[in-house]
Amino acid sequence: MSNIKRILKEARDQARMTTLDYINVIFEDFIELHGDRHYADDKSIVGGIARLNDLPVTVIGIQKGKNLQDNLNRNFGQPHPEGYRKALRLMKQAEKFNRPIVTFINTAGAYPGVGAEERGQGEAIARNLYEMSDLKVPIIAIIIGEGGSGGALALAVADKVWMLENTFYAVLSPEGFASILWKDGTRSIEAAELMKISAGELFKMGVIDKIIPEHGYFSSEIIAMMKKSLIESLTDLRKEDSIELIEKRYQRFRKY
């Protein structure tokens, strides 16, 4: 099996830890908040307030299911516009109370259904990109599985972007890329190799800032390292002036 084929398989494995799994082992006193205050509560995005070593933080992530019924409830981790609007509501709340933000990303992409488009899927994603770029609090985004398309980027306009070792981050799925380029979705592995979507390739290009090693889907040592890195990085980011923080975030994405 080629390396990229293995990465695609592992990134999509249903046995991977989910956002809620990471929240439960890294943070304390998590209180989940619901709804976008406009339409509904999208269960494919979870978020709320927690503590990280006594530091109040806002945690938001895309939640996939552990089995078929759970995936149906979570819409297979494909958010509707109200999910992105819920996330933005929580991020603006975090800014109001000066809480750092941590996001966890695992999605094939935003839900492409008719209803989602009618309720403004594109606008909701664009609004998140716009608003996140100007938030006055530190943001760290972590790719924990699939990082697909604008559906992932809507939670990834961050000061630091990290990836687990066996995940990928791309402008669209390899299958979609192959279908557009060659009209043949079966050439997804070839497409993935061209797209350079692995953590190692993206780190070399400066798109991400850290690769988190993996030893199976759960390792207490890796979890401890991730928690330590979050504490250290947020401590450093909180020392920066908000204007300087926003300018660095802006320049980070301008260089792409």
C-alpha positions as CSV (number, residue, x, y, z in Angstrom):
1,M,0.0,0.0,0.0
2,S,1.4,3.4,-1.0
3,N,2.0,6.0,1.8
4,I,-0.7,8.3,0.6
5,K,-3.2,5.5,0.2
6,R,-2.5,4.5,3.8
7,I,-3.0,8.1,5.0
8,L,-6.3,8.4,3.2
9,K,-7.5,5.1,4.7
10,E,-6.4,6.0,8.3
11,A,-7.7,9.6,8.1
12,R,-11.2,8.3,7.3
13,D,-11.2,5.4,9.7
14,Q,-14.3,5.4,11.9
15,A,-12.2,4.1,14.8
16,R,-10.3,7.4,15.1
17,M,-10.8,9.7,18.1
18,T,-13.5,12.3,17.6
19,T,-13.7,15.9,18.7
20,L,-15.6,14.9,21.8
21,D,-13.0,12.2,22.6
22,Y,-10.2,14.8,22.5
23,I,-12.3,17.3,24.5
24,N,-12.9,14.7,27.2
25,V,-9.2,13.8,27.6
26,I,-7.5,17.2,27.2
27,F,-9.9,19.7,28.8
28,E,-11.8,19.8,32.1
29,D,-15.3,21.0,33.0
30,F,-16.6,21.1,29.4
31,I,-20.0,22.7,29.0
32,E,-21.5,22.2,25.5
33,L,-23.5,25.1,24.1
34,H,-26.1,24.7,21.4
35,G,-27.8,26.5,18.5
36,D,-27.0,29.3,16.1
37,R,-29.8,31.5,17.4
38,H,-31.3,31.6,13.9
39,Y,-32.4,28.2,12.7
40,A,-31.3,25.1,14.5
41,D,-28.6,23.2,16.4
42,D,-26.4,21.3,14.0
43,K,-25.0,18.2,15.8
44,S,-22.2,17.8,13.3
45,I,-20.4,20.8,15.1
46,V,-20.0,20.7,18.8
47,G,-18.6,23.5,20.9
48,G,-18.6,25.1,24.3
49,I,-16.6,26.3,27.2
50,A,-13.9,24.3,29.0
51,R,-10.7,24.7,31.1
52,L,-7.2,23.9,29.9
53,N,-5.0,23.7,33.0
54,D,-7.3,26.3,34.7
55,L,-7.3,28.5,31.6
56,P,-10.9,29.2,30.3
57,V,-11.1,28.3,26.6
58,T,-13.7,27.9,23.9
59,V,-13.5,24.6,22.2
60,I,-15.2,23.9,18.8
61,G,-15.0,20.9,16.5
62,I,-16.6,18.9,13.8
63,Q,-18.0,15.7,15.2
64,K,-18.2,12.4,13.3
65,G,-20.1,9.3,14.6
66,K,-18.7,6.1,15.9
67,N,-21.3,3.9,14.1
68,L,-24.0,4.3,11.5
69,Q,-26.7,5.7,13.8
70,D,-24.3,8.1,15.4
71,N,-23.1,9.2,11.9
72,L,-26.7,9.8,10.8
73,N,-27.3,12.0,13.9
74,R,-24.0,13.8,13.2
75,N,-24.7,14.0,9.4
76,F,-21.4,12.1,8.9
77,G,-19.4,15.2,10.0
78,Q,-20.7,17.4,7.2
79,P,-21.9,20.6,8.7
80,H,-24.9,22.6,7.6
81,P,-24.8,26.5,7.6
82,E,-26.3,26.6,11.0
83,G,-23.3,24.6,12.3
84,Y,-20.9,27.2,11.0
85,R,-23.1,30.0,12.4
86,K,-23.1,28.2,15.8
87,A,-19.3,28.0,15.7
88,L,-19.0,31.7,14.8
89,R,-21.4,32.6,17.6
90,L,-19.2,30.8,20.1
91,M,-16.0,32.4,18.6
92,K,-17.5,35.9,19.0
93,Q,-18.5,35.0,22.6
94,A,-14.9,33.8,23.2
95,E,-13.6,37.2,21.9
96,K,-16.0,39.1,24.2
97,F,-14.7,37.3,27.3
98,N,-11.1,37.1,26.1
99,R,-11.0,33.3,25.9
100,P,-8.6,31.5,23.5
101,I,-10.1,29.2,20.9
102,V,-9.2,25.7,20.0
103,T,-10.8,23.9,17.0
104,F,-10.8,20.3,16.0
105,I,-11.4,19.5,12.3
106,N,-12.5,16.2,10.7
107,T,-14.8,16.6,7.8
108,A,-15.1,15.5,4.1
109,G,-16.5,18.9,3.5
110,A,-19.6,21.0,4.2
111,Y,-23.0,19.4,3.5
112,P,-23.8,20.0,-0.2
113,G,-27.6,19.4,0.0
114,V,-30.3,21.7,-1.4
115,G,-31.5,22.8,2.0
116,A,-28.0,23.8,3.1
117,E,-27.5,25.8,-0.1
118,E,-30.9,27.5,0.4
119,R,-30.0,28.5,3.9
120,G,-26.7,30.1,2.7
121,Q,-23.9,27.5,3.0
122,G,-21.4,29.5,1.0
123,E,-22.2,32.7,2.9
124,A,-21.8,30.9,6.3
125,I,-18.4,29.6,5.4
126,A,-17.2,32.9,3.9
127,R,-18.5,34.7,7.0
128,N,-16.4,32.5,9.2
129,L,-13.3,33.0,7.2
130,Y,-13.8,36.8,7.3
131,E,-14.6,37.0,11.0
132,M,-11.9,34.5,12.2
133,S,-9.3,36.5,10.4
134,D,-10.1,39.5,12.7
135,L,-10.7,37.8,16.1
136,K,-8.7,39.4,18.9
137,V,-8.0,36.2,20.7
138,P,-5.5,33.3,19.9
139,I,-6.8,30.5,17.8
140,I,-5.3,27.0,17.3
141,A,-6.8,24.6,14.8
142,I,-6.0,20.9,14.8
143,I,-6.8,18.5,11.9
144,I,-7.7,15.2,13.5
145,G,-8.9,13.3,10.4
146,E,-10.1,14.6,7.1
147,G,-9.5,18.3,6.4
148,G,-11.8,18.7,3.4
149,S,-12.5,21.8,1.4
150,G,-14.0,25.1,2.7
151,G,-15.9,23.0,5.2
152,A,-12.6,22.5,7.1
153,L,-11.1,25.9,6.4
154,A,-14.2,27.5,8.0
155,L,-12.7,26.5,11.4
156,A,-9.0,26.7,10.4
157,V,-8.2,30.4,10.0
158,A,-6.0,30.2,13.0
159,D,-2.7,31.5,14.4
160,K,-1.4,27.9,14.5
161,V,-2.6,25.0,12.4
162,W,-1.5,21.5,13.5
163,M,-2.1,18.1,11.9
164,L,-2.0,14.6,13.3
165,E,0.5,12.5,11.4
166,N,-2.0,10.3,9.5
167,T,-4.4,13.0,8.4
168,F,-4.9,15.2,5.3
169,Y,-5.9,18.7,4.5
170,A,-7.0,19.7,1.0
171,V,-9.0,22.1,-1.1
172,L,-11.3,19.2,-2.0
173,S,-11.4,15.5,-1.8
174,P,-9.0,13.5,-3.9
175,E,-12.0,11.8,-5.5
176,G,-13.5,15.2,-6.4
177,F,-10.1,16.4,-7.8
178,A,-9.8,13.3,-10.0
179,S,-13.4,13.7,-11.2
180,I,-12.8,17.3,-12.2
181,L,-9.3,16.8,-13.7
182,W,-9.7,13.4,-15.4
183,K,-13.5,12.7,-15.2
184,D,-12.5,9.6,-13.3
185,G,-13.0,9.5,-9.5
186,T,-11.2,6.1,-9.3
187,R,-7.9,7.9,-9.8
188,S,-8.1,9.4,-6.3
189,I,-4.7,8.1,-5.1
190,E,-3.0,9.6,-8.1
191,A,-4.8,12.8,-7.4
192,A,-3.9,12.8,-3.8
193,E,-0.2,12.4,-4.7
194,L,-0.4,15.4,-7.0
195,M,-2.3,17.5,-4.5
196,K,0.3,17.2,-1.7
197,I,-2.2,16.9,1.1
198,S,-0.3,14.9,3.7
199,A,1.0,16.5,7.0
200,G,4.6,16.0,6.0
201,E,4.2,17.8,2.6
202,L,2.1,20.6,4.1
203,F,4.6,21.2,6.9
204,K,7.5,21.5,4.3
205,M,5.5,24.1,2.5
206,G,4.7,26.0,5.6
207,V,0.9,25.6,5.4
208,I,0.9,23.9,8.9
209,D,3.0,24.6,11.9
210,K,3.2,21.2,13.7
211,I,2.9,17.5,13.0
212,I,1.5,15.5,16.0
213,P,2.9,11.9,15.9
214,E,0.5,9.0,16.1
215,H,0.9,5.6,17.6
216,G,-2.5,4.0,17.0
217,Y,-5.7,6.0,17.4
218,F,-5.2,6.6,21.1
219,S,-1.9,7.1,23.0
220,S,-1.8,8.6,26.5
221,E,1.7,9.9,25.7
222,I,0.5,11.7,22.5
223,I,-2.5,13.1,24.3
224,A,-0.2,14.4,27.1
225,M,2.1,16.0,24.5
226,M,-0.8,17.6,22.7
227,K,-2.1,19.1,25.9
228,K,1.4,20.4,26.9
229,S,1.8,21.9,23.4
230,L,-1.6,23.6,23.6
231,I,-0.8,25.1,27.0
232,E,2.6,26.3,25.9
233,S,1.4,27.8,22.6
234,L,-1.6,29.5,24.0
235,T,0.5,31.0,26.8
236,D,2.9,32.5,24.2
237,L,0.0,33.7,21.9
238,R,-1.8,35.4,24.8
239,K,1.3,37.5,25.5
240,E,1.0,39.2,22.1
241,D,-0.9,42.4,21.5
242,S,-4.2,41.8,19.8
243,I,-3.3,44.1,16.8
244,E,0.0,42.2,16.4
245,L,-1.8,38.9,16.7
246,I,-4.3,39.8,13.9
247,E,-1.6,41.1,11.6
248,K,0.5,38.0,12.0
249,R,-2.6,35.8,11.2
250,Y,-3.3,38.0,8.2
251,Q,0.2,37.7,6.9
252,R,0.2,33.9,7.6
253,F,-2.6,33.4,5.1
254,R,-1.5,36.0,2.6
255,K,1.7,34.1,1.9
256,Y,-0.3,31.2,0.4
